[in-house]
Amino acid sequence: MQEALVVRRETHIPAPPSAVFALLTDPEKILRWMGTEAEIEPQPGGIYLVNVTGARFARGSFREVVPVHRLTYSFGWDGSEIVPPGSSLVEIDLIEQPDGTLLRLTHTGLPNAEQCAGHAEGWAHYLGRLVEVAAGRDPGPDPMHGRYD
């Protein structure tokens, strides 16, 4: 695997790991920061399905779930031949810190630099919204709503 085709993000979140974990695994809480509908079964083999923009479903399945510490799930887009459902892997580690949580995200298995750039932009956008919600603020309407690219 080429290191260039890896999306990495680290974000400090001003909330404990348990609160961040809930925002990543509870369908109602996910919708506060990303998506218009979600079906999440956070257990190995469980479904990961989020209509991210109201026009595009991300689909995969959970591989590893270590409550409040780590999530891994396969990831892809319904109807995509470039990044089909389950074709890439998202790994999220939550590291407790005195003033909150360090979220470390790694997204591997994307097919090319263009897809890495697009997914890096998407993760930066949605992790920013996650930080707002975790801090008790309303991130406002999602400017990505309705996008299909």
Secondary structure, DSSP 8 states (H G I E B T S, - for coil): --GGG-EEEEEEESS-HHHHHHHHH-HHHHTTTS-SEEEE--STT-EEEEESSSS-EEEEEEEEEETTTEEEEEE-BTT-SSS-TTSEEEEEEEEEETTEEEEEEEEE--SSHHHHHHHHHHHHHHHHHHHHHHTT----S-TTTT---
